[in-house]
Amino acid sequence: MPSQLPDEKNSEVFESVSIWGECGEFSMPGSVWLTVLDIAQLYGWKAAGTDAPDPQDPELDLYIAQLFEVAITDAPDEFDDPAHDGLYYPPNGQKITPKDAKRLAQALERALPDIPGGIHRTDAESQAREGSLMKTARTTERKADPFVGWYEKPSSLMERLGVIRPILQDLIKHCRECGELWIC
């Protein structure tokens, strides 16, 4: 399952993914999710495949209602696809079993020693970047994108993953603790 990454800086051509479980929601750009799945496979994860969403599941209905900010009765039937293919992308409300989620976490944990702690910049580059980010944060009044470094095109895939290493560590915890996961 090869991943193709967007060519343009800060461009996202893939649908974003929310990974929802009983302990909460974890979201990321689609290109990051596809790369995470590829890396996990390289580190020994054998994808078990996903289970089809259960259109009668009241928890899924509640999640969809929250996602679209509507009443449960008005929530779209976005995830009622009878032709489920077992894939992890695109997000269609499919479910990852607790066992598969734990195995995904284990593979990502095995990859961590090979993923650097982040991009190494000179002090001047770091200060310039921080100043630019602070200015952007003040002028746009929006939450900083934790994936902004993903699009900076470091020299290797592992360096790119290093930029989001803390996010990967959070994803590992999410996969271990949340039980069954829905990909929405």
Phi and psi restraints in degrees (value plus and minus 20) as a CYANA .aco file:
   2 PRO   PHI     -89.7   -49.7
   2 PRO   PSI     129.5   169.5
   3 SER   PHI    -125.1   -85.1
   3 SER   PSI     117.4   157.4
   4 GLN   PHI    -130.4   -90.4
   4 GLN   PSI     106.9   146.9
   5 LEU   PHI    -117.3   -77.3
   5 LEU   PSI     128.7   168.7
   6 PRO   PHI     -79.9   -39.9
   6 PRO   PSI     124.4   164.4
   7 ASP   PHI    -100.8   -60.8
   7 ASP   PSI     -55.6   -15.6
   8 GLU   PHI    -109.3   -69.3
   8 GLU   PSI     122.8   162.8
   9 LYS   PHI     -77.9   -37.9
   9 LYS   PSI     115.5   155.5
  10 ASN   PHI      38.3    78.3
  10 ASN   PSI       6.1    46.1
  11 SER   PHI    -121.9   -81.9
  11 SER   PSI     116.5   156.5
  12 GLU   PHI    -146.6  -106.6
  12 GLU   PSI      90.4   130.4
  13 VAL   PHI    -120.1   -80.1
  13 VAL   PSI     -22.9    17.1
  14 PHE   PHI    -125.1   -85.1
  14 PHE   PSI     130.0   170.0
  15 GLU   PHI     -87.3   -47.3
  15 GLU   PSI     116.0   156.0
  16 SER   PHI     -84.4   -44.4
  16 SER   PSI     137.0   177.0
  17 VAL   PHI    -143.5  -103.5
  17 VAL   PSI     113.3   153.3
  18 SER   PHI    -133.6   -93.6
  18 SER   PSI     109.3   149.3
  19 ILE   PHI    -130.1   -90.1
  19 ILE   PSI      89.8   129.8
  20 TRP   PHI    -133.3   -93.3
  20 TRP   PSI     114.0   154.0
  21 GLY   PHI    -164.2  -124.2
  21 GLY   PSI    -197.4  -157.4
  22 GLU   PHI     -84.0   -44.0
  22 GLU   PSI     -38.2     1.8
  23 CYS   PHI    -116.9   -76.9
  23 CYS   PSI     -18.5    21.5
  24 GLY   PHI     115.0   155.0
  24 GLY   PSI    -186.9  -146.9
  25 GLU   PHI    -138.4   -98.4
  25 GLU   PSI     125.2   165.2
  26 PHE   PHI    -152.4  -112.4
  26 PHE   PSI     103.7   143.7
  27 SER   PHI    -140.1  -100.1
  27 SER   PSI     131.0   171.0
  28 MET   PHI    -180.1  -140.1
  28 MET   PSI     139.7   179.7
  29 PRO   PHI     -82.1   -42.1
  29 PRO   PSI     129.0   169.0
  30 GLY   PHI     -78.5   -38.5
  30 GLY   PSI     -57.9   -17.9
  31 SER   PHI     -84.2   -44.2
  31 SER   PSI     -54.9   -14.9
  32 VAL   PHI     -88.3   -48.3
  32 VAL   PSI     -66.6   -26.6
  33 TRP   PHI     -77.7   -37.7
  33 TRP   PSI     -66.3   -26.3
  34 LEU   PHI     -83.1   -43.1
  34 LEU   PSI     -59.0   -19.0
  35 THR   PHI     -88.1   -48.1
  35 THR   PSI     -60.8   -20.8
  36 VAL   PHI     -79.0   -39.0
  36 VAL   PSI     -64.1   -24.1
  37 LEU   PHI     -82.6   -42.6
  37 LEU   PSI     -61.7   -21.7
  38 ASP   PHI     -82.1   -42.1
  38 ASP   PSI     -66.1   -26.1
  39 ILE   PHI     -82.6   -42.6
  39 ILE   PSI     -62.9   -22.9
  40 ALA   PHI     -79.4   -39.4
  40 ALA   PSI     -60.9   -20.9
  41 GLN   PHI     -85.4   -45.4
  41 GLN   PSI     -58.9   -18.9
  42 LEU   PHI     -82.9   -42.9
  42 LEU   PSI     -47.1    -7.1
  43 TYR   PHI    -122.7   -82.7
  43 TYR   PSI       5.5    45.5
  44 GLY   PHI      81.1   121.1
  44 GLY   PSI     -20.6    19.4
  45 TRP   PHI     -93.0   -53.0
  45 TRP   PSI     106.7   146.7
  46 LYS   PHI    -122.9   -82.9
  46 LYS   PSI      82.1   122.1
  47 ALA   PHI     -79.0   -39.0
  47 ALA   PSI     104.8   144.8
  48 ALA   PHI    -102.6   -62.6
  48 ALA   PSI     -32.2     7.8
  49 GLY   PHI      69.0   109.0
  49 GLY   PSI     136.5   176.5
  50 THR   PHI    -117.4   -77.4
  50 THR   PSI     138.3   178.3
  51 ASP   PHI    -112.6   -72.6
  51 ASP   PSI     128.5   168.5
  52 ALA   PHI     -84.1   -44.1
  52 ALA   PSI     127.9   167.9
  53 PRO   PHI     -86.9   -46.9
  53 PRO   PSI     129.4   169.4
  54 ASP   PHI    -117.0   -77.0
  54 ASP   PSI      87.2   127.2
  55 PRO   PHI     -83.7   -43.7
  55 PRO   PSI     -33.8     6.2
  56 GLN   PHI    -113.4   -73.4
  56 GLN   PSI     -20.5    19.5
  57 ASP   PHI     -93.1   -53.1
  57 ASP   PSI      96.4   136.4
  58 PRO   PHI     -85.6   -45.6
  58 PRO   PSI     -48.8    -8.8
  59 GLU   PHI     -88.0   -48.0
  59 GLU   PSI     -58.4   -18.4
  60 LEU   PHI     -86.3   -46.3
  60 LEU   PSI     -60.3   -20.3
  61 ASP   PHI     -79.5   -39.5
  61 ASP   PSI     -63.4   -23.4
  62 LEU   PHI     -83.1   -43.1
  62 LEU   PSI     -64.7   -24.7
  63 TYR   PHI     -80.3   -40.3
  63 TYR   PSI     -66.4   -26.4
  64 ILE   PHI     -81.6   -41.6
  64 ILE   PSI     -62.3   -22.3
  65 ALA   PHI     -80.6   -40.6
  65 ALA   PSI     -62.4   -22.4
  66 GLN   PHI     -87.4   -47.4
  66 GLN   PSI     -60.0   -20.0
  67 LEU   PHI     -80.3   -40.3
  67 LEU   PSI     -63.9   -23.9
  68 PHE   PHI    -115.0   -75.0
  68 PHE   PSI     -17.9    22.1
  69 GLU   PHI      32.4    72.4
  69 GLU   PSI      31.1    71.1
  70 VAL   PHI    -154.2  -114.2
  70 VAL   PSI     150.4   190.4
  71 ALA   PHI     -88.1   -48.1
  71 ALA   PSI     130.7   170.7
  72 ILE   PHI     -73.5   -33.5
  72 ILE   PSI     -59.1   -19.1
  73 THR   PHI     -88.1   -48.1
  73 THR   PSI     -40.1    -0.1
  74 ASP   PHI    -119.9   -79.9
  74 ASP   PSI     -19.8    20.2
  75 ALA   PHI     -86.5   -46.5
  75 ALA   PSI     116.2   156.2
  76 PRO   PHI     -88.0   -48.0
  76 PRO   PSI     134.0   174.0
  77 ASP   PHI    -107.5   -67.5
  77 ASP   PSI      28.9    68.9
  78 GLU   PHI     -81.5   -41.5
  78 GLU   PSI     -50.3   -10.3
  79 PHE   PHI    -125.0   -85.0
  79 PHE   PSI      -1.9    38.1
  80 ASP   PHI    -113.2   -73.2
  80 ASP   PSI      38.5    78.5
  81 ASP   PHI    -117.2   -77.2
  81 ASP   PSI      91.2   131.2
  82 PRO   PHI     -91.0   -51.0
  82 PRO   PSI     -35.8     4.2
  83 ALA   PHI    -116.5   -76.5
  83 ALA   PSI      33.1    73.1
  84 HIS   PHI     -86.1   -46.1
  84 HIS   PSI     113.3   153.3
  85 ASP   PHI    -128.2   -88.2
  85 ASP   PSI     -21.1    18.9
  86 GLY   PHI      61.9   101.9
  86 GLY   PSI     -18.0    22.0
  87 LEU   PHI    -101.4   -61.4
  87 LEU   PSI     145.8   185.8
  88 TYR   PHI    -118.5   -78.5
  88 TYR   PSI     -22.8    17.2
  89 TYR   PHI    -175.5  -135.5
  89 TYR   PSI     121.7   161.7
  90 PRO   PHI     -94.5   -54.5
  90 PRO   PSI     143.7   183.7
  91 PRO   PHI     -90.3   -50.3
  91 PRO   PSI     100.0   140.0
  92 ASN   PHI    -154.8  -114.8
  92 ASN   PSI       3.2    43.2
  93 GLY   PHI      62.2   102.2
  93 GLY   PSI     -10.4    29.6
  94 GLN   PHI     -87.4   -47.4
  94 GLN   PSI     138.7   178.7
  95 LYS   PHI    -132.7   -92.7
  95 LYS   PSI     119.2   159.2
  96 ILE   PHI    -121.3   -81.3
  96 ILE   PSI     108.1   148.1
  97 THR   PHI     -88.3   -48.3
  97 THR   PSI     135.8   175.8
  98 PRO   PHI     -76.2   -36.2
  98 PRO   PSI     -60.1   -20.1
  99 LYS   PHI     -83.9   -43.9
  99 LYS   PSI     -64.2   -24.2
 100 ASP   PHI     -86.7   -46.7
 100 ASP   PSI     -59.2   -19.2
 101 ALA   PHI     -83.4   -43.4
 101 ALA   PSI     -61.2   -21.2
 102 LYS   PHI     -85.4   -45.4
 102 LYS   PSI     -58.5   -18.5
 103 ARG   PHI     -87.7   -47.7
 103 ARG   PSI     -57.3   -17.3
 104 LEU   PHI     -80.8   -40.8
 104 LEU   PSI     -65.5   -25.5
 105 ALA   PHI     -80.4   -40.4
 105 ALA   PSI     -62.7   -22.7
 106 GLN   PHI     -82.1   -42.1
 106 GLN   PSI     -62.6   -22.6
 107 ALA   PHI     -85.5   -45.5
 107 ALA   PSI     -62.2   -22.2
 108 LEU   PHI     -85.5   -45.5
 108 LEU   PSI     -55.5   -15.5
 109 GLU   PHI     -84.1   -44.1
 109 GLU   PSI     -58.6   -18.6
 110 ARG   PHI     -85.3   -45.3
 110 ARG   PSI     -48.7    -8.7
 111 ALA   PHI     -97.7   -57.7
 111 ALA   PSI     -45.3    -5.3
 112 LEU   PHI     -72.3   -32.3
 112 LEU   PSI     -62.2   -22.2
 113 PRO   PHI     -81.3   -41.3
 113 PRO   PSI     -43.1    -3.1
 114 ASP   PHI    -112.7   -72.7
 114 ASP   PSI     -23.4    16.6
 115 ILE   PHI    -122.0   -82.0
 115 ILE   PSI     101.0   141.0
 116 PRO   PHI     -84.7   -44.7
 116 PRO   PSI     144.1   184.1
 117 GLY   PHI     -93.5   -53.5
 117 GLY   PSI     -25.2    14.8
 118 GLY   PHI     129.8   169.8
 118 GLY   PSI     153.8   193.8
 119 ILE   PHI     -91.8   -51.8
 119 ILE   PSI     114.0   154.0
 120 HIS   PHI    -112.4   -72.4
 120 HIS   PSI      95.5   135.5
 121 ARG   PHI    -135.1   -95.1
 121 ARG   PSI     136.2   176.2
 122 THR   PHI     -89.3   -49.3
 122 THR   PSI     143.6   183.6
 123 ASP   PHI     -79.2   -39.2
 123 ASP   PSI     -59.9   -19.9
 124 ALA   PHI     -84.7   -44.7
 124 ALA   PSI     -62.2   -22.2
 125 GLU   PHI     -83.9   -43.9
 125 GLU   PSI     -62.0   -22.0
 126 SER   PHI     -83.8   -43.8
 126 SER   PSI     -64.6   -24.6
 127 GLN   PHI     -85.1   -45.1
 127 GLN   PSI     -61.1   -21.1
 128 ALA   PHI     -83.2   -43.2
 128 ALA   PSI     -63.6   -23.6
 129 ARG   PHI     -84.8   -44.8
 129 ARG   PSI     -65.2   -25.2
 130 GLU   PHI     -80.6   -40.6
 130 GLU   PSI     -63.8   -23.8
 131 GLY   PHI     -81.0   -41.0
 131 GLY   PSI     -61.7   -21.7
 132 SER   PHI     -85.4   -45.4
 132 SER   PSI     -63.7   -23.7
 133 LEU   PHI     -85.6   -45.6
 133 LEU   PSI     -59.6   -19.6
 134 MET   PHI     -84.7   -44.7
 134 MET   PSI     -62.2   -22.2
 135 LYS   PHI     -82.2   -42.2
 135 LYS   PSI     -64.2   -24.2
 136 THR   PHI     -82.1   -42.1
 136 THR   PSI     -64.3   -24.3
 137 ALA   PHI     -82.5   -42.5
 137 ALA   PSI     -59.5   -19.5
 138 ARG   PHI     -89.8   -49.8
 138 ARG   PSI     -58.1   -18.1
 139 THR   PHI    -103.4   -63.4
 139 THR   PSI     -50.0   -10.0
 140 THR   PHI    -115.9   -75.9
 140 THR   PSI     -38.1     1.9
 141 GLU   PHI      32.0    72.0
 141 GLU   PSI      18.2    58.2
 142 ARG   PHI    -140.9  -100.9
 142 ARG   PSI     144.5   184.5
 143 LYS   PHI     -86.5   -46.5
 143 LYS   PSI     117.6   157.6
 144 ALA   PHI     -85.0   -45.0
 144 ALA   PSI     119.8   159.8
 145 ASP   PHI     -99.2   -59.2
 145 ASP   PSI      93.5   133.5
 146 PRO   PHI     -88.3   -48.3
 146 PRO   PSI     -30.6     9.4
 147 PHE   PHI    -121.0   -81.0
 147 PHE   PSI     -12.2    27.8
 148 VAL   PHI     -76.4   -36.4
 148 VAL   PSI     -58.2   -18.2
 149 GLY   PHI     -88.3   -48.3
 149 GLY   PSI     -38.6     1.4
 150 TRP   PHI     -79.8   -39.8
 150 TRP   PSI     -51.7   -11.7
 151 TYR   PHI    -113.0   -73.0
 151 TYR   PSI     -15.2    24.8
 152 GLU   PHI    -101.6   -61.6
 152 GLU   PSI     -21.9    18.1
 153 LYS   PHI      34.5    74.5
 153 LYS   PSI      43.7    83.7
 154 PRO   PHI     -83.0   -43.0
 154 PRO   PSI     153.3   193.3
 155 SER   PHI     -93.1   -53.1
 155 SER   PSI     -36.4     3.6
 156 SER   PHI    -162.3  -122.3
 156 SER   PSI     141.3   181.3
 157 LEU   PHI     -82.1   -42.1
 157 LEU   PSI     -59.1   -19.1
 158 MET   PHI     -85.6   -45.6
 158 MET   PSI     -55.6   -15.6
 159 GLU   PHI     -86.6   -46.6
 159 GLU   PSI     -58.0   -18.0
 160 ARG   PHI     -81.3   -41.3
 160 ARG   PSI     -63.4   -23.4
 161 LEU   PHI     -86.3   -46.3
 161 LEU   PSI     -51.5   -11.5
 162 GLY   PHI     -80.3   -40.3
 162 GLY   PSI     -53.7   -13.7
 163 VAL   PHI     -82.2   -42.2
 163 VAL   PSI     -52.9   -12.9
 164 ILE   PHI    -130.0   -90.0
 164 ILE   PSI       0.5    40.5
 165 ARG   PHI     -71.4   -31.4
 165 ARG   PSI     -65.7   -25.7
 166 PRO   PHI     -80.7   -40.7
 166 PRO   PSI     -53.7   -13.7
 167 ILE   PHI     -88.1   -48.1
 167 ILE   PSI     -61.1   -21.1
 168 LEU   PHI     -80.7   -40.7
 168 LEU   PSI     -61.4   -21.4
 169 GLN   PHI     -83.6   -43.6
 169 GLN   PSI     -57.8   -17.8
 170 ASP   PHI     -86.9   -46.9
 170 ASP   PSI     -59.3   -19.3
 171 LEU   PHI     -83.2   -43.2
 171 LEU   PSI     -61.1   -21.1
 172 ILE   PHI     -78.2   -38.2
 172 ILE   PSI     -67.4   -27.4
 173 LYS   PHI     -81.5   -41.5
 173 LYS   PSI     -62.8   -22.8
 174 HIS   PHI     -79.9   -39.9
 174 HIS   PSI     -64.8   -24.8
 175 CYS   PHI     -86.1   -46.1
 175 CYS   PSI     -54.4   -14.4
 176 ARG   PHI     -94.6   -54.6
 176 ARG   PSI     -56.8   -16.8
 177 GLU   PHI    -119.6   -79.6
 177 GLU   PSI     -38.3     1.7
 178 CYS   PHI    -110.7   -70.7
 178 CYS   PSI     -22.7    17.3
 179 GLY   PHI      50.0    90.0
 179 GLY   PSI    -156.5  -116.5
 180 GLU   PHI     -85.5   -45.5
 180 GLU   PSI     117.6   157.6
 181 LEU   PHI    -139.3   -99.3
 181 LEU   PSI     123.8   163.8
 182 TRP   PHI    -128.6   -88.6
 182 TRP   PSI     118.8   158.8
 183 ILE   PHI    -122.6   -82.6
 183 ILE   PSI      91.2   131.2
